[in-house]
Amino acid sequence: MTVDYNKGQLVAFFMNTLIISTFSCTFEEFKNDVSGFITAMGQNVVSEYEFVEAGEHKSHLLMNVLDMETLEAEMTSDAAKEWDKKNNCKDTIYAIELVE
C-alpha cells in the first residue's frame, strides 16, 4: 500500500520531542504534575503529548512542541527547578524527526 501525503501538512500531527525522565515520586504523581505544567503553557506551546510509563520512577514523554523557546524557558524556570529538586527529577531531551 502506498500513502501519498504532504509532509508539511502532517507535521502538526506527529510528535517531535521525547523527554526521558527519572524521578523519586511515583509515575502517577509525575504525570499529574507535569500535565499541569504542560496545560498551563497552552496548546500554542505543546499541541499534543503522551506519557509512557517506563517504570515506577521513569517516564518517556512524547510531545509535539510548537514553541521550543517557551518550553525551554518553562523547564528552566524557578518553579520547575524547585519541582525537579524536590522530586530528584533528571531529564534527557531528544528531537524526533519523521522518517519518510
Backbone torsions as a table, in degrees:
resi	resn	phi	psi	omega
1	MET	NA	135.8	178.3
2	THR	-111.3	133.7	177.7
3	VAL	-115.4	122.2	176.5
4	ASP	-97.6	130.7	177.2
5	TYR	-154.2	160.2	174.4
6	ASN	-98.6	113.5	-176.6
7	LYS	-53.1	-38.7	-179.9
8	GLY	-61.8	-31.9	179.0
9	GLN	-74.8	-27.2	-175.0
10	LEU	-98.2	-10.3	-174.9
11	VAL	-53.9	-38.6	-177.9
12	ALA	-65.0	-16.5	-177.1
13	PHE	-97.5	-2.8	-178.4
14	PHE	-107.1	146.4	175.2
15	MET	-74.2	137.5	-178.4
16	ASN	-120.9	0.7	-177.5
17	THR	-141.1	138.0	174.3
18	LEU	-123.3	127.5	174.2
19	ILE	-118.3	117.8	174.7
20	ILE	-98.2	122.1	-175.8
21	SER	-123.8	141.9	168.2
22	THR	-117.3	149.8	-173.0
23	PHE	-161.0	164.6	-178.9
24	SER	-96.0	-17.0	176.6
25	CYS	-77.0	177.4	177.3
26	THR	-75.9	162.9	176.8
27	PHE	-59.9	-42.9	-178.9
28	GLU	-62.8	-41.2	176.7
29	GLU	-62.5	-44.8	178.7
30	PHE	-59.0	-50.6	-178.2
31	LYS	-59.1	-45.3	179.8
32	ASN	-63.7	-46.9	-177.7
33	ASP	-67.2	-45.8	-178.3
34	VAL	-68.4	-37.0	174.8
35	SER	-58.2	-38.6	176.9
36	GLY	-63.4	-42.9	176.9
37	PHE	-61.3	-44.9	-178.0
38	ILE	-65.6	-45.3	179.6
39	THR	-60.7	-41.0	180.0
40	ALA	-64.0	-31.7	178.7
41	MET	-69.3	-32.3	178.8
42	GLY	96.1	160.2	-177.5
43	GLN	-72.6	-11.3	174.8
44	ASN	-77.1	-12.3	176.9
45	VAL	-102.3	-51.7	178.5
46	VAL	-127.9	110.8	-174.9
47	SER	-83.8	-22.7	-176.5
48	GLU	-158.5	146.6	176.9
49	TYR	-155.4	157.3	-179.1
50	GLU	-149.8	130.5	177.0
51	PHE	-93.8	141.1	172.0
52	VAL	-124.5	122.1	178.8
53	GLU	-76.7	118.3	-179.9
54	ALA	-106.6	12.2	-178.6
55	GLY	150.4	168.6	-178.1
56	GLU	-61.0	-26.1	-176.8
57	HIS	-125.8	29.8	179.8
58	LYS	-147.4	138.3	-179.2
59	SER	-134.4	145.8	167.5
60	HIS	-111.9	116.8	-178.4
61	LEU	-110.3	114.6	177.0
62	LEU	-96.7	132.7	-177.5
63	MET	-139.9	149.7	167.5
64	ASN	-102.3	100.2	-176.8
65	VAL	-92.5	124.3	179.0
66	LEU	-98.3	-23.5	-178.0
67	ASP	-135.5	87.4	-176.1
68	MET	-64.4	-35.0	180.0
69	GLU	-62.7	-43.4	179.6
70	THR	-67.9	-40.8	177.0
71	LEU	-59.6	-45.2	179.3
72	GLU	-61.2	-42.6	179.0
73	ALA	-62.2	-41.8	179.1
74	GLU	-67.2	-40.8	-178.1
75	MET	-70.4	-19.0	179.0
76	THR	-108.5	10.2	179.2
77	SER	-69.9	163.5	178.7
78	ASP	-59.6	-41.4	-179.6
79	ALA	-62.7	-42.9	179.6
80	ALA	-67.7	-41.7	178.6
81	LYS	-62.2	-40.5	178.5
82	GLU	-63.9	-44.6	179.2
83	TRP	-63.1	-44.0	178.9
84	ASP	-58.7	-44.2	-178.9
85	LYS	-65.6	-45.9	-179.1
86	LYS	-60.6	-35.7	-175.1
87	ASN	-107.2	12.2	179.7
88	ASN	50.1	43.9	-175.2
89	CYS	-88.2	131.4	175.4
90	LYS	-125.7	129.8	-177.7
91	ASP	-115.6	141.5	169.0
92	THR	-122.6	124.8	-172.5
93	ILE	-111.6	133.1	179.5
94	TYR	-124.9	142.7	170.7
95	ALA	-89.2	140.2	-179.5
96	ILE	-116.9	135.8	176.7
97	GLU	-119.5	144.0	176.4
98	LEU	-72.0	129.1	176.9
99	VAL	-94.1	125.1	-179.3
100	GLU	-93.3	NA	NA
